Amino acid sequence: DQQVKQNSPSLSVQEGRISILNCDYTNSMFDYFLWYKKYPAEGPTFLISISSIKDKNEDGRFTVFLNKSAKHLSLHIVPSQPGDSAVYFCAASGAGSYQLTFGKGTKLSVIP
Amino acid sequence: KAGVTQTPRYLIKTRGQQVTLSCSPISGHRSVSWYQQTPGQGLQFLFEYFSETQRNKGNFPGRFSGRQFSNSRSEMNVSTLELGDSALYLCASRLTSSQETQYFGPGTRLLVL
């Protein structure tokens, strides 16, 4: 049973526009959420995180929103750049354990 | 600071063999976690070590094992390799075993023939 779901395997966005990547989770005990970006043949790179006591966290062009009642989080990238093209993984921890549970990823393509 | 390093980067083995992968965490980080990434299952947690002790273990068979040394470097071993073990094996480190961001290495790509 997948506890962290990224329902869109892929997303295409024009350069300069907003990219919105979505993630849903089922385990209400998760209390810390992270987004990682992954290029082919490289390990995931940490982007941004959010604790369940917040509903928004911003870092430059990246903003993560958390809706605890809906068990949903999203990553907004504004403006999108071609270098943002990668696979984005949503991850969660908590539930009595600090190990990360990952979604299966969304491949973002930013078209110049 | 140097990042997480993993060796080797690529490996080809045959069924039935065993393999050992190595991970050196970021200097000062004492927790090392291992993950397996496959196209079908995504990133799955294998185990975590902190101060030479296994703290958490994922849902993998006993053929997958690991250890951590006093300098925080970690190794994982897979015995009696199966075709389905072909994957990218990722190591991640963090300061302690608590809720901090994990930083990943580049991974070891294992192909089992």
Interface residues (C-beta under 8 A of the other chain):
Chain A: Y32 L34 Y36 A41 E42 G43 P44 T45 F46 S49 F89 A91 S93 G94 S97 Y98 Q99 L100 T101 F102 G103 K104 G105
Chain B: V4 Q6 S33 Y35 G42 L43 Q44 F45 E48 N56 G58 L90 A92 S97 S98 Q99 T101 Q102 Y103 F104 G105 P106 G107 R109
